[in-house]
Amino acid sequence: MNNTKSQELYKKGQKHLVGAVNSPVRAFSSVGGNPLFMSSASGSKIYDVDGNEYIDLVLSYGPMILGHGNEKVIQAVQQQVARGFTFGASTEDEIILAKMVCNAFPNMDKVRFVNSGTEAILSAIRLARAFTGKNHILKFAGCYHGHTDALLVAAGSGLATLSIPGSAGVPKEAVQNTLIAEYNDIDSVKKHIAECDDIAAVFIEPIAGNMGVVLPSDEFIKELRAITKAAGILLVIDEVMTGFRSKFGGAQDLLGIEADITCLGKVVGGGFPVGAYGARNEIMNMVSPLGPMYQAGTLSGNPVAMAAGISTLTELKAQNPYDKFNEQAATIEKALLAAAKENGIDLTVNRFGSMINPFFSAKTITNFNEAQECDTEQFTKFFWGLIENGIYIPPSQFEGWFLCSVLSDGDIEKIVNAINSAMAEIDN
Ligand SMILES: *Cc1c(COP(=O)(O)O)cnc(C)c1O
């Protein structure tokens, strides 16, 4: 495989960009080698600057659920671009997207659009504190909720990939009200609730996707909902990754629980910078201009991004790819397990809808500690094997793979063949 141009750009990029990237996972630090620079994408494929073609299982870490360059989305975006980029005033499209989102999630009467998942989360922290009058927040080790100070502890993927516990520059005052519990361990939550009567909210990824894909047990997630409710603690379900991924709506529906506050990002903007937080009226009416909690944004509800969001969700609803996602993910899981067995490699696969993750471990993976015990060297070899065979997956053991709705049977066959080749190369 030729990646001369990627290598040149990587060298050039380091001069004025930090590590030649604008988000750390793109630097490929944990898998060695140089990052790929992309030039275009279409449907299920993405092309690097050297002209190599890959089936894209990264999908910009989730947003591109329809694949790249959906015609209807392109049209909607182009029409809006011609009408204007941003007005700093309200538009009808914001109302349309708000209605679509509120209808798709339980317990959501109103929503506020922001520009990223991180921004949705940091706003939700402020809102939960404003509504409850309490200050502590509880999160789970290995869950990532964006890079806001208060939740940037034990934060999964990016940090786990770089093997750092937290970030420099986060004052201890910023995290002194943050409590950490263990995913799938309800006792670790009960302990905090027993010891602290100042908890405003529990933040959780309903399906964790930032320590690799990790599913909550039915008992854990239902009990979490029950004990937070009983203690007057808001449950903030971070559906930035899972929203519209495994059903039209959220993972909370599939798990049979309801959030007090839901956070969104990724798919809801159809590839443009959109985040959102929403809740029932009683909570959302705390937000300015109706209430005393201030939160604002020059580009929030940006017309082009709204057009992309509306057209993406409309198309997604029409296509309803969710059964197909389950079948395709099951095929990939089967191929991964068979190839690992064939080559005497320990492998566990977790999946939920269109999110799937192979862990190089013999154990079942139910929390961050278990995820961290994986053989990342085997993962690295497997990663480069897939790249060589034209499959682009996230350059980290701790990131899930995503499927898009235009993935064909031929694509799946290519993925399976690449898995077989890459797995056979691991111990060579
Ligand atoms: C990606 C992600 C975020 C952060 O969203 P950004 O748009 O990258 O700021 C927050 N929570 C979860 C679960 C995510 O996957």
The ligand as a Tripos MOL2 file, in Angstrom:
@<TRIPOS>MOLECULE
LIG
   15    15     1     0     0
SMALL
NO_CHARGES

@<TRIPOS>ATOM
      1 C1        -18.4230   11.7780   20.8430 C.3       1 LIG1
      2 C2        -19.0230   11.7710   22.1780 C.ar      1 LIG1
      3 C3        -19.1340   12.9300   22.9680 C.ar      1 LIG1
      4 C4        -18.5110   14.2310   22.5550 C.3       1 LIG1
      5 O1        -19.0510   14.7680   21.4080 O.3       1 LIG1
      6 P1        -18.1630   15.8260   20.5570 P.3       1 LIG1
      7 O2        -19.0880   16.2460   19.4630 O.co2     1 LIG1
      8 O3        -16.9550   15.0960   20.1030 O.co2     1 LIG1
      9 O4        -17.8390   16.9430   21.4770 O.co2     1 LIG1
     10 C5        -19.8250   12.8650   24.1450 C.ar      1 LIG1
     11 N1        -20.3660   11.7050   24.5770 N.ar      1 LIG1
     12 C6        -20.2750   10.5700   23.8600 C.ar      1 LIG1
     13 C7        -20.9210    9.3330   24.3720 C.3       1 LIG1
     14 C8        -19.5820   10.5580   22.6590 C.ar      1 LIG1
     15 O5        -19.4560    9.4090   21.9710 O.3       1 LIG1
@<TRIPOS>BOND
     1     1     2 1
     2     2     3 ar
     3     2    14 ar
     4     3     4 1
     5     3    10 ar
     6     4     5 1
     7     5     6 1
     8     6     7 2
     9     6     8 1
    10     6     9 1
    11    10    11 ar
    12    11    12 ar
    13    12    13 1
    14    12    14 ar
    15    14    15 1
@<TRIPOS>SUBSTRUCTURE
     1 LIG1         1 GROUP 0 **** ****
